[in-house]
Amino acid sequence: MKAALRLILAAAAVALIGVGGAQAADAKPKIALVTKSLANEFHQTLLNGAVADQKARSGEYDLIANGIKNEGDTAGQIQLVEQMIVNKVDALVLAPADSKALIPVVKKAIDAGILVINIDNSLDADTLKSKGIHLPFVGPDNRKGARLVGDYLAGKLTKGDKVAIIEGIPTAFNAQQRTQGFKDAMAAAGMTIVSLQSGQWEIDKANTIASSLLTEYPDLKAILCGNDSMAIGAVAAVKSAGRTGQVLVVGFDNLAAVQPMLNDGRLLASVEQHGSKLGVFGIDVALKALKDKVPQNKIDALIETPVDLALKK
Amino acid sequence: MDAAPSSFPSSSPSPQPAAPRPGRSALTRYAGLLAALVAMCVLFGALSEHFLTAASFRTIANQIPALAVMAVGMTFVLIIGGIDLSVGSVLAFSGAVMSVAIVQWDLGLAAGIGLALVTGMVCGAFTGTISVSLRIPSFIVSLGMLEMARGGAYTATGSRTEYIGGNVSLITDPWVAGISPAFLLALIIVMMGHVLLNRTVFGRHLIGIGTNEEAMRLAGIDTHPPKILVFMLMGLLSAVGALFQVARMEAADPNAGVGMELSVIAAVVIGGTSLMGGRGSVLASFFGVLIIAVLESGLAQIGASEPTKRIITGIVIILAVVLDMYRSRAASRSS
C-alpha cells in the first residue's frame, strides 16, 4: 500500500516537473551541451564553465550538459546525442569524441530540426560535405596555439638545436594539429626534431619516453608536449636526469597544476585556450542564431576562439 | 613452518616419492629470464647509441618501483587463483587521496601517505571480502572496483591534475649513486615478498589454496582470511605504487595508471606465474618487471612508432609465456 502511494506521489511529482519544464521551454530555448570525457580536466572545465554561465543567465536559456566516460567512448556519445534528439532540444552544442563517427547522428539531429554547433574538435570536413551538412565550428585553432608556444620556445634556442616532440593519441585530430603546429615552428626556426613519439596524453607514459630521450640524446635542448599532463611527466624526467634548465619543456592547456612549474621555470610555457569559455562561446552562437532565426546553413562556418601563450605570472 | 608440511603436500592422495628439488628448477627459471633480459639489452644496445650506459640503467631503475611492488602483490593474487584488474585505478585513487590530504586539507606529507595507504588497503579489502565471502570471481569484483576507484579518483581531485610539490619528491629523487630511495624500498618489498611466499606458513598456505583449495579446507584450514589478506596486500602495494608515482611527478593525475593492470599482469606472467594459481615466484615476477621496463625504455630510446611498440610488446608477452610453458612441461617430464 505504502509503496503504491509513494509511486503515485512520485509520478505526480514527475508530471508537475514535466509541465513546469514545458512551460519554461516556451519562454526560453533549451540547449544541450555534449562534451567529451569528463575524466579530462579540459572538458570538465568546459562543462563547468557552461553550467556556471547558465546559472548566471538562467532567464535566457535552459541547459542540459552531459559528458562521456572516457575519451574512447564514442558509442556513449552517439547515444547521448540521440537522447537529446528525443528530448527535443532547440540547439545542440557538441564536442565530438570522434571526427567521423558522430556525423550520422549529427545529420539525424539536424534533420529533426535541431540547430547543431560543433565546438572544440572539428568534425571531418570531407565527410560533412559528402553528406551535404553545413556545420559551424566554434573553437580554437590548435595548430596556431602550438605554433605560438613553439615560436616562443625557438626564441630561447639556437638554430640547429635538437628537440623532441611528445604528442597525444595520434588518431585524435587536436593531437595531430598540435604536432603540426610544433613542427611548423621548429622548421621555421631551423631546429632538428630528433624524435616524435606518443605519450597517450598521460603523465607516466610521457615520463618514460622523456627519460629515454634524455638518455639517448645527451645534447637534447627541448621537449614539446601535446598537453600539460605529459609536460609534467617530461619535467619530472628532466629533473631526475639532473638537467633542469638545460632542457626546456613546453606544454599545452595551461592547467592549474603547472602554474608552480611555470613560475619557477621548470616549464617554459603553455597555451591557454580558454576552456572554461569554450562551451559558452558555442552556446552564444546557438542562442544568437535561434534569436535571429538564422538557419543552420547560414551561420558562419568557422568562428575562431582565442588562443594565448601562458607564461610565468 | 611446522604446520605446513602436514597440511598440504601429504593431503594429496597421489603417491609422490620425493618433492621436486625447488632449487634447480628455480635456478633454470631465473637463468632463462636473465638470458632474455641480457639478449634484449644487447639488441637495444646495438640499435641505439646510448642504451648501454649507466645513465640508461639508472633511469630504468628509478622508473620501475611502482610496477615492481605491484607485481609482488599480483604474484600473490595469481597464486591463489585470483586476479585483480583494479590496481591501476586503485593507484590513481590512492594518489588522489594523498594529494587532496596534503594540498587541500593541509595534513602534511606523513598523514597524506598514511591516508593513501589506508585507501589502497580498504579498496583491496573490499574486493577481497566481496569476492571471497560471496564466491564471486575476483575478475568481476575487481572490474567493479576498477570503475569505482577511478570514479573516486576523479571525485577526489575534481578531475584535475593536482600539483603537490614541496618535499614529496624526496622519496624518488636520486640519492646514492643516482639511485632513489623508492628503488631501494621496492627491492626490499620484493625480497620481503619472496620470503613471505617461500619461507612462511602463510605463503605455503597460499600455494596450497591455489593448487587445491578443497584439500586445504579438508585439512582444517580456513581459506577465507588468507585470501582476503592477499587482496588487501595488493591494494596496499598499489597505494605504495601511487606514492612512488606521485612523488616522482610531484603531482597526482586522476588518469594515472590507466591500463596499468595489464602491464602488471604481463610482468608477472612473463615471470612464469600461472594464471591458474598454485605456481609462481616473486623474484621471477621482478625479472618480468625488468623485461617490461627494458622493453619500454629501449623502444622509446630507438624512437619506435606507437604501433610498432604495441606489436613488439604483444609479441614479447606471448613469446615469454610460450617459452615458459615448454620449460614447465620439460620440467614435469623429467621429474
Interface residues (C-beta under 8 A of the other chain):
Chain A: L38 A39 N40 E41 Q44 P170 V194 S195 L196 Q197 S198 W201 E202 I203 D204 N207 T208 I209 S211 S212 L213 L214 T215 E216 Y217 P218 D228 S229 I232 G233 A236 K239 S240 A241 G242 L255 A256 A257 V258 Q259 P260 M261
Chain B: S48 E49 H50 F51 T53 A55 S56 T59 N62 Q63 R150 Y154 G158 S159 R160 T161 E162 Y163 G165 S169 T172 D173 P174 S180 Q245 R248 M249 E250 A251 D253 P254 N255 A256 G257 V258 E296 S297 G298 A300 Q301 I302 G303 A304 S305 E306
